[in-house]
Amino acid sequence: MFCRYLYLFHNRIPALHVDSFKNLTQLSGIYLHNNEITELPAGLLDSSTKLYELELHSNSISSLAPGLFANLRNLNRLDLKNNLIEEIPDGLFDALENTEHIDLSNNILLHLPDTAFNQLRRLNRLYLNSNRLMSVSGNAFAGLTALERLYLQDNR
């Protein structure tokens, strides 16, 4: 099936099956914001290699599976704000070599792994505001040579 953009926002979707996007290999944008999604199963995005924009904000996502974004080398924008994300698994963002914008604001992150963002050479905007970050390692943003804006306000 040929579909480039999938708009499913403002529904009451509670869950996604691992094969939800399996046959939608041409997707450039997935818009699932303002639902009731609590988790993203490992393998969910494996066939979404052309994905450019992923909006998952304003759900109830509490964790992100390691390898979830492993095939998203073309992703430019990732929006996960307004969820319940507590931690970022090591290597979660390593494949996102073309990503310029990540929004993790208004979650409940307590700390950042030292190497969470090290592979994101094109990242120019990173939103980590309104979390519960207590401290940030000196190496947390090493390698972010294109970073123009870093938002860290309103953490506790």
C-alpha positions as CSV (number, residue, x, y, z in Angstrom):
1,M,0.0,0.0,0.0
2,F,1.3,3.4,-0.9
3,C,0.8,6.0,1.8
4,R,3.2,8.8,2.6
5,Y,1.5,10.4,5.6
6,L,-0.5,8.7,8.4
7,Y,-2.7,11.0,10.5
8,L,-4.2,9.3,13.5
9,F,-4.0,12.1,16.1
10,H,-6.7,13.1,18.6
11,N,-8.2,9.6,18.9
12,R,-8.2,7.4,21.9
13,I,-5.7,4.8,20.6
14,P,-4.4,2.9,23.6
15,A,-1.9,0.7,22.0
16,L,-0.1,-0.2,18.7
17,H,0.6,-3.7,17.5
18,V,4.2,-4.4,16.4
19,D,3.0,-4.9,12.8
20,S,0.9,-1.7,12.7
21,F,3.2,-0.1,10.0
22,K,4.6,-3.3,8.5
23,N,3.1,-2.8,5.0
24,L,3.4,1.0,5.0
25,T,7.0,1.1,3.8
26,Q,6.7,4.5,2.0
27,L,5.7,6.5,5.1
28,S,7.3,10.0,5.4
29,G,5.3,11.1,8.4
30,I,3.5,9.4,11.3
31,Y,1.3,11.6,13.4
32,L,0.0,9.8,16.5
33,H,-0.1,12.7,19.0
34,N,-2.9,13.2,21.5
35,N,-3.9,9.6,22.0
36,E,-3.6,7.2,24.9
37,I,-0.6,5.2,23.8
38,T,1.4,3.7,26.7
39,E,4.2,1.8,24.9
40,L,5.9,1.5,21.6
41,P,6.7,-2.2,21.0
42,A,10.2,-3.1,19.8
43,G,10.1,-3.6,16.0
44,L,7.2,-1.2,15.5
45,L,9.2,1.1,13.1
46,D,11.4,-1.5,11.5
47,S,9.9,-1.1,8.0
48,S,9.6,2.7,8.2
49,T,13.0,3.4,6.8
50,K,11.8,6.5,4.8
51,L,10.3,8.1,7.8
52,Y,11.1,11.8,8.0
53,E,8.8,13.0,10.8
54,L,7.5,11.2,13.9
55,E,5.0,12.9,16.2
56,L,4.1,10.9,19.4
57,H,3.6,13.8,21.8
58,S,0.8,14.0,24.3
59,N,0.4,10.3,25.0
60,S,1.2,8.2,28.1
61,I,4.4,6.6,26.8
62,S,6.5,5.6,29.8
63,S,9.4,3.8,28.2
64,L,11.2,3.5,24.9
65,A,12.4,0.0,23.7
66,P,16.1,-0.2,22.9
67,G,16.5,-0.3,19.1
68,L,13.1,1.3,18.5
69,F,14.6,3.9,16.2
70,A,17.4,1.7,14.7
71,N,16.1,1.9,11.1
72,L,15.2,5.6,11.0
73,R,18.3,7.0,9.4
74,N,16.2,9.5,7.4
75,L,14.3,10.9,10.4
76,N,14.5,14.6,10.7
77,R,12.1,15.4,13.5
78,L,11.2,13.4,16.6
79,D,8.5,14.7,19.0
80,L,8.0,12.8,22.2
81,K,7.0,15.7,24.5
82,N,4.2,15.5,27.0
83,N,4.6,11.8,27.9
84,L,5.8,9.9,30.9
85,I,9.2,8.8,29.7
86,E,11.5,8.1,32.6
87,E,14.8,7.1,30.9
88,I,16.6,7.0,27.6
89,P,18.1,3.6,26.9
90,D,21.8,3.6,25.8
91,G,22.1,3.8,22.1
92,L,18.4,4.7,21.5
93,F,19.3,7.6,19.2
94,D,22.5,6.3,17.6
95,A,21.0,5.6,14.2
96,L,19.4,9.1,13.9
97,E,22.2,10.5,11.9
98,N,20.0,13.0,10.0
99,T,17.8,14.1,12.8
100,E,17.8,17.9,13.4
101,H,15.1,18.2,16.1
102,I,14.3,16.1,19.2
103,D,11.7,17.2,21.7
104,L,11.6,15.3,25.0
105,S,10.2,18.1,27.0
106,N,7.6,17.6,29.7
107,N,8.5,14.0,30.6
108,I,9.9,12.7,33.8
109,L,13.5,12.1,32.9
110,L,15.8,12.0,35.9
111,H,19.2,11.6,34.2
112,L,20.7,11.4,30.7
113,P,23.2,8.6,29.7
114,D,26.6,10.1,28.9
115,T,26.4,9.0,25.3
116,A,22.6,9.5,24.7
117,F,23.1,12.1,22.0
118,N,26.7,11.6,20.8
119,Q,25.9,10.3,17.4
120,L,23.5,13.1,16.5
121,R,25.9,15.2,14.4
122,R,23.1,17.2,12.6
123,L,20.9,17.8,15.7
124,N,20.4,21.6,16.0
125,R,17.4,21.7,18.5
126,L,17.1,19.6,21.6
127,Y,14.3,20.1,24.1
128,L,14.8,18.7,27.6
129,N,12.9,21.3,29.5
130,S,10.2,20.5,32.1
131,N,11.6,17.2,33.2
132,R,13.1,16.1,36.5
133,L,16.8,16.3,35.6
134,M,18.9,16.7,38.7
135,S,22.3,16.9,37.0
136,V,23.7,16.6,33.5
137,S,27.0,14.8,32.8
138,G,29.8,16.9,31.2
139,N,29.7,14.4,28.2
140,A,26.0,14.4,27.7
141,F,26.2,16.7,24.8
142,A,29.6,15.8,23.4
143,G,29.6,15.5,19.6
144,L,26.6,17.8,19.1
145,T,28.5,20.1,16.7
146,A,25.4,21.4,14.9
147,L,23.5,22.2,18.1
148,E,22.0,25.7,18.1
149,R,19.4,25.5,20.8
150,L,19.4,23.5,24.0
151,Y,16.4,23.9,26.3
152,L,16.9,22.8,29.9
153,Q,14.7,25.2,31.8
154,D,12.2,24.1,34.4
155,N,13.9,21.0,35.6
156,R,14.1,20.0,39.3
